[in-house]
């Protein structure tokens, strides 16, 4: 019988997913021997949500201090004083999500999780644009995914990404982060929005009881 799975609705451009990183690390450490973990990327910033940084700046300036205060995770100065202030940047979810789907295809779910975590820190800590091939190439070498960029920039990878978006949306993943527990045919919502590591662990225990 297939093990129960914790499904993680995630987007690499989501600042709340960035500060949720330690929570996911704690969940994987606590439940890794008992649960499978699966990433669901639905595409937060796609279509008419794709806007230049100048159009997002006011919102992000308000949002990131709240995320810091709730989580204790800091946004890097390279983002808050660097990338956030640039007018030549337009962020979109699809290219970064595409890298995650390709990483999964190349090396499995664990490596996809590692890349997902690193994409958020590249953006919100390092101040790097995770949609750019040079940034993805650097992360690919860091995580030992040498074929990532060559496979990322293909029609097949784009189709794979749209399929992945469709799966997440079919499961009603529309807020990030989201956690759902899948046990056989039964699926239950565990987390919708940011919670601390201890709170998330308690909720998973409760869902499994």
Residue frames as a rotation matrix with the C-alpha (Angstrom) as fourth column:
UNK 1
0.576 0.818 0.000 0.00
0.818 -0.576 0.000 0.00
0.000 0.000 -1.000 0.00
UNK 2
-0.048 -0.578 0.815 1.24
0.501 -0.720 -0.481 3.45
0.864 0.385 0.324 -0.88
UNK 3
-0.553 -0.230 -0.801 2.34
0.828 -0.264 -0.495 5.59
-0.098 -0.937 0.336 2.05
UNK 4
0.648 0.702 -0.294 0.42
0.692 -0.704 -0.156 8.69
-0.316 -0.103 -0.943 3.01
UNK 5
-0.276 -0.711 0.647 1.70
0.891 -0.441 -0.104 11.87
0.359 0.548 0.755 1.38
UNK 6
0.155 0.239 -0.959 2.01
0.526 -0.841 -0.124 15.48
-0.836 -0.485 -0.256 2.44
UNK 7
0.150 0.020 0.988 1.23
0.963 -0.231 -0.142 17.65
0.226 0.973 -0.054 -0.57
UNK 8
-0.183 -0.363 -0.914 2.88
0.604 -0.775 0.187 21.08
-0.776 -0.518 0.361 -0.52
UNK 9
0.645 0.431 0.631 1.32
0.756 -0.478 -0.447 23.88
0.109 0.766 -0.634 -2.55
UNK 10
0.096 -0.824 -0.559 4.31
0.548 -0.425 0.720 26.09
-0.831 -0.376 0.411 -3.30
UNK 11
0.870 -0.010 0.493 5.42
0.445 -0.415 -0.793 28.90
0.212 0.910 -0.357 -5.56
UNK 12
0.017 -0.983 -0.185 9.03
0.998 0.030 -0.064 30.07
0.068 -0.183 0.981 -5.86
UNK 13
-0.514 -0.175 0.840 7.97
0.285 -0.958 -0.025 33.73
0.809 0.226 0.542 -6.07
UNK 14
0.583 0.813 0.013 5.88
0.192 -0.153 0.969 33.54
0.790 -0.562 -0.245 -2.90
UNK 15
-0.247 -0.697 0.673 7.49
-0.525 -0.488 -0.698 35.41
0.815 -0.525 -0.246 -0.02
UNK 16
0.369 0.453 0.811 5.41
-0.926 0.253 0.281 33.43
-0.078 -0.855 0.513 2.47
UNK 17
0.964 -0.119 -0.239 6.83
0.059 0.968 -0.244 30.22
0.261 0.221 0.940 0.96
UNK 18
0.067 -0.982 0.176 10.31
-0.096 -0.182 -0.979 31.67
0.993 0.049 -0.107 1.55
UNK 19
-0.368 -0.224 0.903 9.66
-0.862 -0.282 -0.421 32.13
0.349 -0.933 -0.089 5.27
UNK 20
0.709 0.645 0.284 7.85
-0.698 0.700 0.152 28.75
-0.101 -0.306 0.947 5.34
UNK 21
0.267 -0.683 -0.679 11.14
-0.500 0.504 -0.704 27.07
0.824 0.528 -0.207 4.39
UNK 22
-0.733 -0.574 0.364 12.16
-0.601 0.296 -0.743 26.24
0.318 -0.763 -0.562 7.98
UNK 23
0.021 0.826 0.563 8.67
-0.843 0.318 -0.435 24.85
-0.538 -0.465 0.703 8.59
UNK 24
0.795 0.259 -0.549 9.01
-0.560 0.661 -0.499 22.49
0.234 0.704 0.670 5.64
UNK 25
-0.224 -0.934 -0.280 12.50
-0.544 0.358 -0.759 21.51
0.809 -0.018 -0.588 6.75
UNK 26
-0.640 0.017 0.768 11.09
-0.746 0.227 -0.626 20.59
-0.185 -0.974 -0.133 10.18
UNK 27
0.453 0.879 0.147 8.21
-0.773 0.469 -0.426 18.64
-0.444 0.080 0.893 8.65
UNK 28
0.589 -0.271 -0.761 10.47
-0.514 0.602 -0.612 16.65
0.624 0.751 0.215 6.38
UNK 29
-0.562 -0.822 0.090 12.82
-0.552 0.292 -0.781 15.88
0.616 -0.488 -0.618 9.27
UNK 30
-0.486 0.432 0.759 9.95
-0.777 0.185 -0.602 14.88
-0.401 -0.882 0.246 11.57
UNK 31
0.388 0.838 0.385 7.82
-0.471 0.539 -0.698 12.87
-0.792 0.089 0.603 9.14
UNK 32
-0.015 -0.452 -0.892 10.27
-0.999 -0.019 0.027 11.83
-0.029 0.892 -0.452 6.42
UNK 33
-0.928 -0.363 0.083 10.30
-0.365 0.931 -0.022 8.20
-0.069 -0.051 -0.996 7.57
UNK 34
-0.536 0.804 0.259 6.50
0.290 0.463 -0.838 8.04
-0.793 -0.374 -0.481 7.67
UNK 35
0.556 0.798 -0.233 5.25
0.156 -0.376 -0.913 10.24
-0.817 0.471 -0.334 4.82
UNK 36
-0.225 -0.506 0.833 6.05
0.973 -0.073 0.219 10.94
-0.050 0.860 0.508 1.20
UNK 37
-0.037 0.148 -0.988 6.33
0.200 -0.968 -0.152 14.62
-0.979 -0.203 0.006 0.28
UNK 38
-0.168 0.074 0.983 5.11
0.979 0.128 0.157 16.03
-0.115 0.989 -0.094 -3.02
UNK 39
-0.747 -0.148 -0.648 5.40
0.115 -0.989 0.093 19.53
-0.655 -0.006 0.756 -4.45
UNK 40
0.151 0.799 0.583 2.40
0.965 0.008 -0.261 21.13
-0.213 0.602 -0.770 -6.13
UNK 41
-0.746 -0.400 -0.532 3.18
0.253 -0.910 0.329 24.26
-0.616 0.111 0.780 -8.13
UNK 42
0.142 0.925 0.351 0.10
0.833 0.080 -0.547 26.01
-0.534 0.370 -0.760 -9.47
UNK 43
-0.444 -0.380 0.811 1.66
0.799 -0.578 0.166 29.21
0.406 0.722 0.560 -10.75
UNK 44
0.017 0.414 -0.910 1.10
0.808 -0.542 -0.231 32.23
-0.589 -0.731 -0.344 -8.50
UNK 45
0.044 -0.114 -0.992 2.43
-0.274 -0.957 0.098 34.90
-0.961 0.268 -0.074 -10.86
UNK 46
-0.688 -0.138 0.712 1.22
0.590 0.465 0.660 33.99
-0.422 0.874 -0.239 -14.35
UNK 47
0.042 0.766 0.641 -0.88
0.976 -0.169 0.139 35.67
0.215 0.620 -0.755 -17.05
UNK 48
0.369 0.172 0.913 -1.98
0.245 -0.966 0.083 39.18
0.897 0.193 -0.399 -16.15
UNK 49
0.972 -0.102 -0.212 -0.33
0.197 -0.143 0.970 38.86
-0.130 -0.984 -0.119 -12.73
UNK 50
0.099 -0.980 0.173 3.08
0.981 0.125 0.148 39.12
-0.167 0.155 0.974 -14.40
UNK 51
0.949 0.217 0.227 4.11
0.240 -0.968 -0.077 42.73
0.203 0.127 -0.971 -13.83
UNK 52
0.073 -0.962 0.264 7.37
0.169 -0.249 -0.954 44.67
0.983 0.114 0.144 -13.63
UNK 53
-0.363 -0.307 -0.880 8.91
0.881 0.195 -0.431 45.06
0.304 -0.932 0.199 -10.20
UNK 54
-0.965 -0.021 0.260 7.91
-0.027 -0.983 -0.179 48.72
0.260 -0.180 0.949 -10.20
UNK 55
-0.162 0.985 0.058 4.25
-0.531 -0.137 0.836 47.66
0.832 0.105 0.545 -10.10
UNK 56
0.447 0.293 -0.845 4.83
0.383 0.792 0.476 45.20
0.809 -0.536 0.242 -7.24
UNK 57
-0.481 -0.874 0.071 7.21
0.280 -0.231 -0.932 47.31
0.831 -0.428 0.356 -5.14
UNK 58
-0.373 0.378 0.847 4.70
-0.755 -0.654 -0.041 49.01
0.539 -0.655 0.529 -2.85
UNK 59
0.721 0.676 -0.151 2.99
-0.499 0.657 0.565 45.72
0.481 -0.332 0.811 -2.01
UNK 60
0.419 -0.623 -0.660 6.28
0.483 0.769 -0.419 43.92
0.769 -0.143 0.623 -1.35
UNK 61
-0.567 -0.635 0.525 7.59
-0.080 -0.592 -0.802 46.74
0.820 -0.496 0.285 0.85
UNK 62
0.004 0.663 0.748 4.52
-0.947 -0.238 0.216 46.30
0.321 -0.710 0.627 3.05
UNK 63
0.793 0.489 -0.364 4.43
-0.418 0.871 0.260 42.51
0.444 -0.054 0.894 2.93
UNK 64
0.177 -0.762 -0.623 7.97
0.178 0.647 -0.741 41.43
0.968 0.020 0.250 3.68
UNK 65
-0.651 -0.414 0.636 8.23
-0.536 -0.343 -0.772 43.09
0.538 -0.843 0.002 7.14
UNK 66
0.296 0.825 0.481 5.03
-0.955 0.252 0.156 41.28
0.008 -0.506 0.863 8.16
UNK 67
0.778 -0.050 -0.626 6.46
-0.141 0.958 -0.252 37.97
0.612 0.284 0.738 6.96
UNK 68
-0.314 -0.949 -0.037 9.67
-0.038 0.052 -0.998 38.64
0.949 -0.312 -0.052 8.89
UNK 69
-0.441 0.174 0.881 7.76
-0.850 -0.395 -0.347 39.54
0.288 -0.902 0.322 12.07
UNK 70
0.600 0.781 0.172 5.60
-0.798 0.572 0.188 36.41
0.048 -0.250 0.967 11.99
UNK 71
0.900 -0.194 -0.390 8.33
0.049 0.935 -0.352 33.94
0.433 0.298 0.851 11.06
UNK 72
0.682 -0.730 -0.029 11.61
-0.132 -0.162 0.978 35.35
-0.719 -0.664 -0.207 12.31
UNK 73
0.137 -0.602 0.786 13.11
0.893 0.419 0.165 34.69
-0.429 0.679 0.595 8.86
UNK 74
0.099 -0.196 -0.976 14.88
-0.029 -0.981 0.194 37.72
-0.995 0.009 -0.103 7.39
UNK 75
0.886 0.111 0.450 14.80
0.453 -0.010 -0.891 38.95
-0.094 0.994 -0.059 3.83
UNK 76
0.013 -0.999 -0.038 18.28
0.932 -0.002 0.362 39.72
-0.362 -0.040 0.931 2.57
UNK 77
0.124 -0.051 -0.991 19.45
0.008 -0.999 0.052 43.27
-0.992 -0.014 -0.123 1.90
UNK 78
-0.888 -0.458 0.029 20.37
0.004 0.054 0.999 42.12
-0.459 0.887 -0.046 -1.61
UNK 79
-0.409 0.833 0.371 16.62
0.877 0.248 0.411 41.80
0.250 0.494 -0.833 -2.14
UNK 80
0.390 0.724 -0.569 15.19
0.863 -0.502 -0.047 44.62
-0.320 -0.473 -0.821 -0.01
UNK 81
0.365 -0.336 -0.868 17.76
-0.085 -0.941 0.328 47.21
-0.927 -0.046 -0.372 -1.11
UNK 82
-0.710 -0.699 -0.083 18.74
-0.211 0.099 0.972 45.63
-0.671 0.708 -0.218 -4.43
UNK 83
-0.883 0.325 0.340 16.41
0.466 0.510 0.723 43.60
0.062 0.796 -0.602 -6.61
UNK 84
-0.017 0.952 -0.305 13.28
0.927 -0.099 -0.361 45.17
-0.374 -0.289 -0.881 -5.12
UNK 85
0.200 0.041 -0.979 14.47
0.084 -0.996 -0.024 48.62
-0.976 -0.077 -0.203 -6.23
UNK 86
-0.821 -0.570 0.043 15.26
0.061 -0.012 0.998 47.67
-0.568 0.822 0.044 -9.82
UNK 87
0.079 0.866 -0.493 12.95
-0.574 -0.365 -0.733 48.77
-0.815 0.341 0.469 -12.64
UNK 88
-0.201 -0.242 -0.949 14.39
-0.965 0.216 0.150 46.35
0.168 0.946 -0.277 -15.21
UNK 89
-0.983 -0.135 0.122 13.07
-0.165 0.944 -0.285 43.20
-0.077 -0.301 -0.951 -13.50
UNK 90
0.007 0.993 -0.118 9.83
-0.966 0.037 0.256 41.38
0.259 0.112 0.959 -14.32
UNK 91
-0.820 -0.317 0.476 9.22
-0.492 0.815 -0.307 38.23
-0.291 -0.486 -0.824 -12.30
UNK 92
0.170 0.856 -0.488 7.01
-0.904 0.333 0.269 35.34
0.393 0.395 0.830 -13.40
UNK 93
0.261 0.005 0.965 6.34
-0.730 0.655 0.194 31.98
-0.632 -0.755 0.174 -11.78
UNK 94
0.948 0.305 -0.086 6.41
-0.290 0.727 -0.622 29.79
-0.127 0.615 0.778 -14.86
UNK 95
0.397 -0.841 -0.367 10.17
-0.457 0.166 -0.874 29.75
0.796 0.514 -0.318 -15.56
UNK 96
-0.463 -0.594 0.659 11.10
-0.859 0.118 -0.498 28.99
0.218 -0.796 -0.564 -11.95
UNK 97
0.299 0.641 0.707 8.34
-0.688 0.658 -0.306 26.38
-0.662 -0.394 0.638 -11.57
UNK 98
0.854 -0.016 -0.520 9.51
-0.440 0.510 -0.739 24.85
0.277 0.860 0.429 -14.83
UNK 99
-0.168 -0.985 -0.039 12.95
-0.709 0.148 -0.689 24.36
0.684 -0.087 -0.724 -13.31
UNK 100
-0.345 0.113 0.932 11.37
-0.838 0.411 -0.360 22.50
-0.424 -0.905 -0.047 -10.38
UNK 101
0.714 0.677 0.180 9.41
-0.503 0.674 -0.541 20.17
-0.488 0.296 0.821 -12.66
UNK 102
0.600 -0.578 -0.554 12.53
-0.459 0.318 -0.829 19.45
0.655 0.752 -0.075 -14.71
UNK 103
-0.416 -0.765 0.492 14.55
-0.848 0.131 -0.514 18.79
0.328 -0.631 -0.703 -11.55
UNK 104
0.114 0.555 0.824 11.90
-0.722 0.616 -0.314 16.29
-0.682 -0.560 0.471 -10.45
UNK 105
0.926 0.271 -0.264 12.05
-0.376 0.585 -0.719 14.55
-0.040 0.765 0.643 -13.82
UNK 106
0.252 -0.925 -0.286 15.85
-0.551 0.106 -0.828 14.38
0.796 0.366 -0.482 -13.71
UNK 107
-0.642 -0.757 -0.122 16.47
-0.208 0.325 -0.922 13.46
0.738 -0.566 -0.367 -10.09
UNK 108
-0.316 0.580 -0.751 13.23
0.736 0.650 0.191 12.88
0.599 -0.492 -0.632 -8.17
UNK 109
0.591 0.781 0.204 11.13
0.464 -0.535 0.706 14.62
0.660 -0.322 -0.678 -5.56
UNK 110
0.545 -0.424 -0.723 13.81
0.737 -0.170 0.655 15.23
-0.401 -0.889 0.220 -2.95
UNK 111
-0.582 -0.796 0.166 15.96
0.766 -0.467 0.443 17.13
-0.275 0.384 0.881 -5.43
UNK 112
-0.165 0.612 0.773 12.91
0.576 -0.577 0.580 19.10
0.801 0.541 -0.257 -6.57
UNK 113
0.808 0.430 -0.403 12.34
0.561 -0.352 0.749 20.15
0.180 -0.831 -0.525 -2.94
UNK 114
0.053 -0.878 -0.475 15.98
0.798 -0.249 0.549 21.19
-0.601 -0.408 0.687 -2.62
UNK 115
-0.702 -0.287 0.652 15.74
0.673 -0.567 0.475 23.33
0.233 0.772 0.591 -5.73
UNK 116
0.285 0.890 0.355 12.41
0.585 -0.456 0.671 24.83
0.759 0.016 -0.650 -4.63
UNK 117
0.690 -0.102 -0.716 13.93
0.663 -0.307 0.683 25.89
-0.289 -0.946 -0.144 -1.31
UNK 118
-0.318 -0.937 -0.142 16.98
0.740 -0.339 0.581 27.31
-0.593 0.079 0.802 -3.04
UNK 119
-0.357 0.260 0.897 14.91
0.755 -0.485 0.441 29.28
0.549 0.835 -0.023 -5.57
UNK 120
0.737 0.674 0.050 13.17
0.498 -0.593 0.632 31.19
0.456 -0.441 -0.773 -2.78
UNK 121
0.534 -0.598 -0.597 16.43
0.525 -0.319 0.789 31.95
-0.663 -0.735 0.144 -0.99
UNK 122
-0.452 -0.667 0.592 18.04
0.882 -0.236 0.408 33.02
-0.133 0.707 0.695 -4.28
UNK 123
0.005 0.558 0.830 15.27
0.586 -0.674 0.450 35.57
0.810 0.484 -0.330 -4.73
UNK 124
0.758 0.580 0.300 14.48
0.132 -0.585 0.800 36.79
0.639 -0.567 -0.520 -1.24
UNK 125
0.759 -0.578 -0.299 17.87
0.354 -0.018 0.935 36.40
-0.546 -0.816 0.191 0.43
UNK 126
-0.184 -0.942 0.281 20.43
0.746 0.053 0.664 36.64
-0.640 0.332 0.693 -2.36
UNK 127
0.157 0.324 -0.933 18.54
-0.235 -0.905 -0.354 39.17
-0.959 0.275 -0.066 -4.48
UNK 128
-0.888 -0.456 -0.060 18.84
-0.198 0.261 0.945 37.06
-0.415 0.851 -0.322 -7.65
UNK 129
-0.022 0.880 -0.475 16.16
-0.970 -0.135 -0.204 36.70
-0.244 0.456 0.856 -10.32
UNK 130
-0.405 -0.202 0.892 15.30
-0.282 0.955 0.088 32.96
-0.870 -0.216 -0.444 -10.29
UNK 131
0.709 0.667 0.230 13.75
0.051 0.277 -0.960 33.13
-0.704 0.692 0.163 -13.76
UNK 132
0.569 -0.558 -0.604 17.08
-0.816 -0.476 -0.329 33.88
-0.104 0.680 -0.726 -15.43
UNK 133
0.863 -0.214 -0.457 19.09
-0.011 0.897 -0.442 31.05
0.505 0.386 0.772 -17.05
UNK 134
-0.114 -0.985 0.127 22.37
-0.226 -0.099 -0.969 32.19
0.968 -0.139 -0.211 -15.45
UNK 135
-0.234 0.117 0.965 20.85
-0.968 -0.121 -0.220 32.03
0.091 -0.986 0.142 -11.97
UNK 136
0.795 0.581 0.172 19.27
-0.587 0.809 -0.020 28.64
-0.151 -0.085 0.985 -12.68
UNK 137
0.574 -0.658 -0.487 22.56
-0.058 0.561 -0.826 27.37
0.817 0.503 0.284 -14.07
UNK 138
-0.409 -0.739 0.535 24.39
-0.602 -0.222 -0.767 28.38
0.685 -0.636 -0.354 -10.88
UNK 139
0.065 0.517 0.854 21.78
-0.957 0.273 -0.093 26.64
-0.281 -0.811 0.513 -8.74
UNK 140
0.891 0.266 -0.368 21.90
-0.396 0.851 -0.346 23.57
0.221 0.454 0.863 -10.97
UNK 141
0.086 -0.940 -0.331 25.64
-0.134 0.318 -0.939 23.25
0.987 0.125 -0.099 -10.44
UNK 142
-0.450 -0.208 0.868 25.24
-0.839 -0.235 -0.491 23.83
0.306 -0.950 -0.069 -6.71
UNK 143
0.176 0.670 0.721 22.66
-0.820 0.505 -0.270 21.02
-0.545 -0.544 0.638 -6.49
UNK 144
-0.744 -0.572 0.346 24.34
-0.273 0.733 0.623 18.67
-0.610 0.369 -0.702 -8.99
UNK 145
0.359 0.841 0.405 21.71
0.353 0.279 -0.893 19.00
-0.864 0.464 -0.197 -11.72
UNK 146
-0.547 -0.797 -0.257 23.99
0.117 -0.377 0.919 19.46
-0.829 0.472 0.299 -14.73
UNK 147
-0.789 0.262 0.555 21.30
0.606 0.184 0.774 18.97
0.101 0.947 -0.304 -17.39
UNK 148
-0.209 0.819 -0.535 18.77
0.691 -0.264 -0.673 21.30
-0.692 -0.510 -0.511 -15.80
UNK 149
-0.149 0.170 -0.974 19.07
-0.282 -0.951 -0.123 24.40
-0.948 0.257 0.189 -17.98
UNK 150
-0.901 -0.207 -0.380 19.42
-0.416 0.166 0.894 22.55
-0.122 0.964 -0.236 -21.29
UNK 151
-0.726 0.685 -0.061 16.23
0.647 0.711 0.277 20.62
0.233 0.162 -0.959 -20.55
UNK 152
-0.341 0.566 -0.750 14.49
0.536 -0.538 -0.650 23.64
-0.772 -0.624 -0.120 -18.97
UNK 153
-0.315 0.144 -0.938 14.48
-0.514 -0.857 0.041 25.66
-0.798 0.495 0.344 -22.18
UNK 154
-1.000 0.016 0.004 12.45
0.013 0.608 0.794 23.20
0.010 0.794 -0.608 -24.28
UNK 155
-0.336 0.940 -0.059 8.83
-0.723 -0.217 0.656 22.86
0.604 0.263 0.753 -25.43
UNK 156
-0.043 0.301 -0.953 8.62
0.294 0.915 0.276 19.57
0.955 -0.269 -0.128 -23.54
UNK 157
-0.757 -0.294 -0.584 9.54
0.634 -0.115 -0.765 21.30
0.158 -0.949 0.274 -20.27
UNK 158
-0.863 0.497 0.090 6.96
-0.501 -0.865 -0.037 24.01
0.060 -0.077 0.995 -20.88
UNK 159
-0.071 0.858 -0.509 4.29
-0.465 0.423 0.778 21.38
0.882 0.292 0.369 -21.52
UNK 160
-0.303 -0.139 -0.943 5.34
0.623 0.720 -0.306 19.52
0.721 -0.680 -0.131 -18.38
UNK 161
-0.982 -0.115 -0.150 4.91
0.189 -0.667 -0.721 22.72
-0.017 -0.736 0.676 -16.40
UNK 162
-0.514 0.858 0.011 1.41
-0.776 -0.470 0.421 23.36
0.366 0.207 0.907 -17.70
UNK 163
0.041 0.483 -0.874 0.49
0.041 0.874 0.485 19.80
0.998 -0.056 0.016 -16.76
UNK 164
-0.603 -0.354 -0.715 1.86
0.702 0.190 -0.687 20.39
0.378 -0.916 0.134 -13.27
UNK 165
-0.933 0.331 0.140 -0.10
-0.358 -0.893 -0.273 23.65
0.035 -0.305 0.952 -12.95
UNK 166
-0.178 0.926 -0.332 -3.26
-0.621 0.156 0.768 21.79
0.764 0.343 0.547 -13.97
UNK 167
-0.164 0.062 -0.985 -2.72
0.517 0.855 -0.032 19.12
0.840 -0.515 -0.172 -11.30
UNK 168
-0.893 -0.230 -0.386 -2.32
0.449 -0.412 -0.793 21.74
0.023 -0.882 0.471 -8.57
UNK 169
-0.769 0.638 0.037 -5.37
-0.631 -0.768 0.111 23.67
0.099 0.062 0.993 -9.69
UNK 170
-0.113 0.729 -0.676 -7.46
-0.248 0.638 0.729 20.50
0.962 0.250 0.109 -9.89
UNK 171
-0.224 -0.055 -0.973 -6.60
0.820 0.529 -0.218 20.00
0.526 -0.847 -0.073 -6.21
UNK 172
0.732 0.634 0.249 -7.79
0.461 -0.731 0.504 23.57
0.502 -0.254 -0.827 -5.48
UNK 173
-0.008 -0.797 -0.604 -4.34
0.921 -0.240 0.305 24.88
-0.389 -0.554 0.736 -4.61
UNK 174
0.435 0.241 0.868 -4.83
0.643 -0.757 -0.112 28.63
0.630 0.607 -0.485 -4.87
UNK 175
0.858 -0.216 0.466 -2.99
-0.451 -0.750 0.484 29.95
0.244 -0.626 -0.741 -1.81
UNK 176
0.350 -0.839 -0.417 0.66
0.408 0.537 -0.738 29.50
0.844 0.088 0.530 -0.94
UNK 177
-0.855 -0.420 -0.305 1.84
-0.447 0.894 0.022 27.84
0.264 0.155 -0.952 1.18
UNK 178
0.364 0.918 0.159 -0.77
-0.919 0.326 0.220 25.08
0.150 -0.227 0.962 1.45
UNK 179
-0.836 -0.546 0.052 -0.36
-0.547 0.822 -0.159 21.61
0.044 -0.161 -0.986 2.95
UNK 180
0.369 0.926 -0.081 -2.73
-0.913 0.377 0.154 18.70
0.173 0.018 0.985 2.36
UNK 181
-0.551 -0.470 0.690 -2.50
-0.616 0.787 0.044 15.18
-0.563 -0.401 -0.723 3.71
UNK 182
0.124 0.521 -0.845 -3.32
-0.905 0.408 0.119 12.42
0.407 0.750 0.522 1.22
UNK 183
-0.623 -0.228 0.748 -4.20
-0.574 0.783 -0.239 9.08
-0.532 -0.578 -0.619 2.80
UNK 184
-0.528 0.420 0.738 -5.44
0.623 0.782 0.001 6.63
-0.577 0.460 -0.675 0.19
UNK 185
-0.285 0.524 0.802 -8.41
0.813 -0.311 0.492 8.29
0.508 0.793 -0.338 -1.48
UNK 186
0.696 0.576 -0.429 -8.89
0.718 -0.541 0.438 10.72
0.021 -0.613 -0.790 1.40
UNK 187
-0.361 -0.775 0.518 -7.37
0.683 -0.598 -0.419 14.20
0.634 0.203 0.746 1.26
UNK 188
0.615 0.558 -0.557 -7.51
0.789 -0.426 0.443 16.74
0.010 -0.712 -0.702 4.08
UNK 189
0.418 -0.422 0.804 -6.38
0.050 -0.873 -0.484 20.35
0.907 0.243 -0.344 4.36
UNK 190
0.283 -0.429 -0.858 -3.70
0.938 0.311 0.153 20.75
0.201 -0.848 0.491 7.03
UNK 191
-0.251 -0.440 -0.862 -2.27
0.534 -0.806 0.256 24.24
-0.807 -0.396 0.438 6.51
UNK 192
0.352 0.282 0.892 -3.36
0.889 -0.399 -0.225 27.20
0.293 0.872 -0.391 4.42
UNK 193
0.731 -0.228 0.643 -0.99
-0.239 -0.968 -0.072 30.13
0.639 -0.101 -0.762 4.82
UNK 194
-0.257 -0.966 0.031 2.05
-0.311 0.052 -0.949 30.53
0.915 -0.253 -0.314 7.04
UNK 195
0.937 0.304 0.172 2.35
-0.237 0.191 0.953 28.65
0.257 -0.933 0.251 10.34
UNK 196
0.197 -0.901 0.388 5.38
-0.976 -0.144 0.162 28.02
-0.090 -0.410 -0.908 12.54
UNK 197
-0.490 -0.457 -0.742 7.27
-0.539 0.828 -0.153 24.71
0.685 0.325 -0.652 12.48
UNK 198
-0.980 0.099 0.174 5.81
-0.095 0.536 -0.839 23.59
-0.177 -0.838 -0.516 15.81
UNK 199
-0.170 0.980 -0.107 2.26
-0.634 -0.192 -0.749 24.44
-0.755 -0.059 0.653 14.73
UNK 200
0.105 0.169 -0.980 2.66
-0.955 0.292 -0.052 22.62
0.278 0.941 0.192 11.41
UNK 201
-0.788 -0.451 -0.419 4.04
-0.317 0.880 -0.353 19.52
0.528 -0.146 -0.837 13.11
UNK 202
-0.788 0.555 0.268 1.14
-0.186 0.200 -0.962 19.51
-0.587 -0.808 -0.054 15.57
UNK 203
0.090 0.872 -0.481 -1.39
-0.849 -0.186 -0.495 19.83
-0.521 0.453 0.724 12.75
UNK 204
-0.169 -0.198 -0.966 0.13
-0.782 0.624 0.009 16.94
0.600 0.756 -0.260 10.79
UNK 205
-0.986 -0.165 -0.009 0.13
-0.117 0.738 -0.664 14.76
0.116 -0.654 -0.747 13.90
UNK 206
-0.459 0.884 0.092 -3.54
-0.400 -0.113 -0.910 15.63
-0.793 -0.454 0.405 14.40
UNK 207
0.161 0.514 -0.843 -4.39
-0.982 -0.002 -0.189 14.87
-0.099 0.858 0.504 10.78
UNK 208
-0.451 -0.440 -0.776 -2.68
-0.555 0.820 -0.142 11.49
0.699 0.367 -0.614 11.02
UNK 209
-0.863 0.091 0.496 -4.41
-0.431 0.378 -0.819 10.54
-0.263 -0.921 -0.287 14.28
